[in-house]
Amino acid sequence: MVRQGTIYADAHGAIKWLGTLVICITLSLLPQQTPAQEKET
């Protein structure tokens, strides 16, 4: 088994963390579904 260098492992972890952060921000900015208003009779 080949051992990964510490610099490569740190960069890989940072990229994964950054990707997760971008996904969370993107999902929070999407329009949220709201319940339909009831029609007054």
N, C-alpha and C positions, 0 to 999 in steps of 0.2 A: 504494500500500500504506500502510495506516494504522500509524503507529508506536505501540506500547504504551507507556504511562507506566511509569517504573521502579517506582513503588509497586505498581501492578497486577501487573507481572511478578514482583516479589518475593513478593507475596501468593500468586500462582498457584503459584509454585515451592514455597512453604512448605506449601500445601494438598496438593500432589502428594506431597511428602515425608511429611507427616503421614498421608495415606491409605495410603501404602506401609508405614509403620511399624505402623499399626493392622492391616493385613492380615497382616503378618508375626507380630505378637503373637497375633492370633486363631488363625492356623494352628499356632503353637507350643503353644497351650493345648488344641487339639483332642486327643482321645484317639488315641494312636498304635496302629496295628495291630501285634499281636504274633503270632509264629508259634504255631500250635496245638501243644499238648503232645501228645507221643506217648503212646498208651495202653500201659500195661504189660500184657504177656500172662502 
